[in-house]
């Protein structure tokens, strides 16, 4: 081959076929100059970029949000600093449940990752959960603790709610996200209206409140910018590993005592655990706390070894896996706690395993300081009500009707989540009894309220219509 032919072959570049993404409406996207850079999996944000999957087809509302982000180049870095202690855990929870990685970005859209954010509709936390939704999906709340402000507890509830909506909307994530913002019923009505008119039911074509119409594009725009990495848009950086650890104390604890034992400042404990509303965890739990330590650092700390581990002697036929399983630990955690680099163990060897010290005193007797002594809440009296299942009803619709949790319905009636509800079957529901009217005089005929009258009063006060029968 001649020298000229060799040079020609080396410099020849195959032509790329132009790709035109489908557009639902004709609109010019913002001018974006992309900068291609190698993605690293040791960085959490680069890990997210590799897994983005939503289609960000050009649309005026999407382009508007892209322009906004581009006008705020430092936005993501500012919010990232708030998210840093939690974001790795959130991403892992999203991945374990098999949700698209874009869902991990929702707290940025919802609340700018502020655990105490509160909307005009009384939605609270980084996931902006209202009381009813939080309660239905297992969030605890009392005078001591609000799980909506607990970033990791609220993440579990929000992801379960999104999975429910995804199923209800036949696998359409844009519909599910719209419903997360404005409610399931509103989105279903918009879909039904378009279907009746012979129009497309795609999210972009639905008539929804302005907030919801802009809400989904906010997430899509963020996904688009992370994918394309435009010049001037600063993508944050975080290590793709946990820098904080969740520790289950196993009992009610005083934050001041925990701070003294662990050497972690009380202010930092409150900052990381904003679900704790008072000086100690709720008597009813949860008793989990997020600590500013990696798992390795926590397991090697004197605080953990002295208070949350006990000795174990290796027996014949023991394996690290079996010991870790019995102790409720991972094998890696067991090895880290014992500074082991291999899986080899020998009979008679002494190991430390994770186990709370029953003698550990994490409470302060506040009786000596009456001005901060807490008054125990009185139990709320309840009345028993029987609900006859109607055609088309589900545990979810029944729970919303009576404003109780699905898990409570399951417990009260010895059911499982897989139990099929049959029309005509009777469910037992426990409802709070209304307070007796205050009166100086008592009359034999009015000194007590019958259970039927109590239930009718509850149903009139709540969402159910007055004409509905309580029986």
Order of alpha helices (4+ residues) and beta strands (2+ residues): alpha-alpha-alpha-alpha-alpha-alpha-alpha-alpha-alpha-alpha-beta-alpha-alpha-beta-alpha-alpha-beta-alpha-alpha-beta-beta-alpha-alpha-beta-alpha
